[in-house]
Amino acid sequence: MENKDRPQILLTNDDGINSPGLWAAAEALSALGYVWVAAPREQSSGMGRSMPSSSDGIITTQTLTVHGNEWTIYAVGGTPAQVVQHAILEIMPPFTPDLVVAGVNYGTNFGTGVTISGTVGAALEGASYNVPALAVSLETEHKYHLTHSTEIDFKPAAYFTAYFAQKLLTRQFPEDMQVLKIEVPARASIHTEWELTRLSRMRFYAATAPQRKSWAEPGSTGYAEPTDTSIFAPGTDVHATLIEGKVAVTPISLDMTAHVDFAALEKSLRQE
């Protein structure tokens, strides 16, 4: 039920409106405020923050009963970032979100892959409206990444979603932090420790070539995970999640300007 006096939370994902991970997050977040559930109509993993003109933008609604509570949900024909736009501009008014949450995602979003992730892309889009944002992913086996499998236990990830959402709703954080990216280990419990981390500069998911005999045949690139995760440095999101078994919490800024000495760089660039 709608409550005008409660925080307004916009929840989305990139796995699509029927994802169990989305609903695990919705239930956990409902203790903190009114949750608007708007998500891509279809599986939209790997969309980043893209805005393709081919998206139809059609919005459909339906009502679901979850544990005795009625939820009105919005399925949008678009990418995760476009869903955030439609929600803020069309679905939620006259309300505005106090928090944007993307997840819980099937599979991690590590390191340099954040620009590929639709989960992180949605959070970044929310942050561009000057709204604090959370992107939450759960480590799962590769075979589950593009599924809506009910074999996955989202309870620990949902717990940490609500935990960090509550912090973002009630506290002031540094100006240069717009998104918190959360990576939850597969074996996590609600008692698992968390650690502040940085993005790994090493690529985690390596692109794989299409398996086809001719370029004239349809084919798309795939991805593979590394067999040796010990190569990822301590302090990174990968190391914390996969080596230490901790929840990795990475602050992300919309400002992608390199932290370099501008005077030295300009001197180097201007040299003949």
C-alpha positions in Angstrom: 0.0 0.0 0.0 1.2 3.5 -0.8 2.4 5.6 2.1 3.2 9.2 1.2 5.1 9.8 4.5 7.6 6.9 3.9 10.8 7.1 1.8 10.1 6.4 -1.9 12.3 3.6 -3.2 12.6 2.8 -6.9 13.6 -0.8 -7.5 14.7 -2.2 -10.8 17.1 -4.8 -12.3 18.5 -6.1 -15.5 17.3 -9.7 -15.3 13.7 -8.7 -16.0 10.4 -8.1 -14.2 10.0 -11.8 -13.3 13.3 -12.3 -11.6 13.2 -13.8 -8.1 16.1 -11.7 -7.1 14.0 -8.6 -7.8 11.3 -9.8 -5.5 13.7 -10.8 -2.7 15.0 -7.2 -2.8 11.4 -5.8 -2.9 10.3 -7.6 0.2 13.5 -6.6 2.1 13.2 -2.9 1.1 9.5 -2.7 2.0 10.5 -2.5 5.6 12.2 0.8 4.8 9.8 2.6 2.6 7.3 2.4 -0.3 8.8 0.4 -3.1 8.1 1.2 -6.7 9.0 -1.9 -8.8 9.8 -1.1 -12.4 12.0 -3.4 -14.4 12.7 -4.4 -18.0 10.0 -6.4 -19.7 12.6 -8.8 -20.9 16.1 -10.1 -19.9 18.4 -7.1 -20.3 21.7 -8.2 -18.9 24.9 -6.6 -20.3 23.0 -3.4 -21.4 25.2 -1.1 -19.3 23.7 2.4 -19.3 22.6 2.2 -23.0 19.7 4.1 -24.5 18.9 2.3 -27.8 16.4 4.1 -30.0 14.9 0.7 -30.8 13.3 0.3 -27.4 9.6 0.7 -27.6 9.1 2.2 -24.1 5.7 0.4 -23.7 4.7 0.3 -20.0 2.4 -2.4 -18.7 1.1 -2.9 -15.2 0.0 -5.8 -13.1 -0.9 -6.6 -9.5 0.8 -9.3 -7.6 0.1 -10.6 -4.1 3.3 -11.4 -2.2 3.0 -12.7 1.3 -0.4 -11.1 1.7 0.6 -7.7 0.3 -0.5 -6.4 -3.0 2.2 -4.9 -5.3 1.6 -2.9 -8.5 4.5 -3.6 -10.8 5.6 -1.9 -14.0 7.2 -3.8 -16.9 8.9 -1.4 -19.3 10.1 -2.1 -22.9 13.6 -0.8 -22.5 17.0 -1.2 -21.0 17.6 -0.9 -17.2 18.7 2.7 -17.5 15.7 3.5 -19.7 13.4 1.9 -17.1 14.9 4.3 -14.5 14.1 7.2 -16.8 10.5 6.1 -17.5 10.0 5.5 -13.7 11.2 8.9 -12.7 9.6 10.8 -15.5 6.3 8.9 -16.0 5.5 6.3 -13.4 6.4 7.9 -10.0 5.2 11.5 -10.4 4.2 13.4 -8.4 6.6 11.4 -6.2 10.4 11.4 -6.7 12.7 8.6 -5.5 14.7 9.0 -2.3 16.7 6.0 -3.4 17.3 3.9 -6.5 18.1 0.2 -6.1 19.2 -2.2 -8.9 19.2 -5.9 -8.2 19.5 -8.5 -6.9 21.5 -9.6 -9.9 22.2 -13.2 -10.9 26.0 -13.2 -11.0 28.7 -10.7 -10.0 29.6 -7.4 -11.6 33.3 -7.0 -11.0 36.0 -4.5 -11.9 36.1 -3.0 -15.3 32.9 -4.9 -16.2 30.8 -2.3 -14.4 30.4 -0.3 -17.6 28.8 -3.4 -19.2 26.5 -4.3 -16.3 22.8 -3.3 -16.7 22.5 -3.5 -12.9 25.2 -0.9 -12.4 24.0 1.1 -15.4 20.6 1.5 -13.8 22.1 2.6 -10.6 24.3 5.2 -12.4 21.2 6.5 -14.3 19.4 7.0 -11.0 22.5 8.7 -9.6 22.5 11.1 -12.5 19.2 12.5 -11.1 21.0 13.3 -7.9 19.5 10.3 -6.1 21.6 7.9 -4.0 21.8 4.5 -5.7 22.6 0.9 -4.8 23.6 -1.9 -7.2 23.5 -5.4 -5.7 24.8 -8.6 -7.3 25.0 -12.2 -6.0 27.7 -14.6 -6.9 26.1 -17.5 -8.8 27.3 -20.3 -11.1 27.7 -19.2 -14.8 24.8 -21.4 -15.8 22.3 -19.3 -13.7 23.3 -15.9 -15.1 20.6 -15.4 -17.6 17.9 -17.4 -15.8 15.2 -16.9 -13.3 16.2 -20.0 -11.4 14.5 -20.6 -8.0 17.4 -22.7 -6.9 19.3 -19.5 -5.8 18.9 -18.4 -2.2 18.6 -14.6 -2.3 17.9 -14.1 1.4 21.5 -13.0 2.4 21.7 -10.7 -0.6 18.3 -9.2 0.2 19.5 -8.6 3.8 22.5 -6.6 2.6 20.4 -4.8 0.1 18.2 -3.5 3.0 21.2 -2.9 5.2 23.0 -0.6 2.9 19.8 1.0 1.6 19.0 2.1 5.1 22.4 3.7 5.4 21.9 5.6 2.1 18.5 6.8 3.2 19.5 8.1 6.5 23.1 9.4 6.3 25.2 11.9 4.4 28.0 10.5 2.3 31.0 12.0 0.4 30.0 14.2 -2.6 32.1 12.1 -4.9 30.2 8.9 -4.1 26.9 8.4 -6.0 26.6 4.6 -6.1 27.4 1.8 -3.7 28.1 -1.4 -5.6 27.5 -4.5 -3.5 28.9 -8.0 -4.4 27.6 -10.8 -2.2 29.4 -14.2 -2.1 27.4 -17.3 -3.0 28.0 -18.8 0.5 27.1 -15.6 2.4 24.8 -15.4 5.4 23.4 -12.3 7.1 26.4 -12.6 9.4 29.1 -12.4 6.6 31.5 -9.6 7.1 31.7 -6.8 4.5 34.7 -4.8 3.3 35.1 -1.5 1.5 36.9 -2.2 -1.8 38.0 -0.7 -5.0 37.2 -1.9 -8.6 39.7 -4.4 -9.9 41.6 -3.0 -12.9 41.9 -6.5 -14.3 39.1 -7.8 -16.4 37.1 -10.6 -14.7 34.8 -11.8 -17.5 36.9 -12.5 -20.7 35.2 -12.3 -24.0 35.0 -15.5 -26.0 34.6 -15.8 -29.8 31.5 -17.1 -31.4 31.5 -20.7 -32.4 30.7 -20.7 -36.1 32.1 -21.7 -39.4 31.4 -18.5 -41.3 31.0 -14.9 -40.5 27.8 -15.0 -42.5 26.3 -17.2 -39.8 24.6 -15.5 -36.8 26.8 -15.5 -33.8 27.6 -13.4 -30.7 30.5 -13.3 -28.4 30.3 -15.0 -25.0 32.2 -14.7 -21.8 34.3 -16.9 -19.5 35.4 -16.5 -15.9 39.1 -16.9 -14.8 40.2 -20.2 -13.5 42.7 -18.6 -11.1 41.1 -15.9 -9.0 44.3 -15.5 -6.8 45.7 -13.1 -9.4 43.3 -10.4 -8.3 44.8 -7.9 -5.8 43.8 -7.6 -2.2 41.5 -4.7 -1.6 39.6 -5.2 -4.9 36.0 -6.3 -5.2 37.0 -9.6 -6.8 39.5 -10.5 -4.0 37.1 -9.6 -1.2 34.2 -11.6 -2.6 35.9 -14.7 -4.1 39.1 -15.1 -2.0 38.0 -13.7 1.4 34.4 -14.6 1.2 33.3 -11.1 2.2 30.6 -8.8 0.9 32.5 -6.3 -1.3 31.2 -2.7 -1.0 32.6 -0.4 -3.7 31.8 3.3 -3.8 31.4 4.6 -7.4 31.4 8.1 -8.8 29.8 9.4 -11.9 32.9 11.5 -12.4 35.1 9.3 -14.6 37.8 11.9 -14.9 41.2 10.3 -14.4 43.0 11.3 -11.2 46.1 12.6 -12.8 48.4 15.7 -12.5 46.8 17.9 -15.2 49.8 20.1 -15.5 52.1 17.2 -16.1 49.7 15.6 -18.5 49.2 18.8 -20.5 52.9 19.3 -20.7 53.3 15.8 -22.1 50.5 16.2 -24.6 51.8 19.5 -25.9 55.4 18.4 -26.4 56.3 18.0 -30.1 
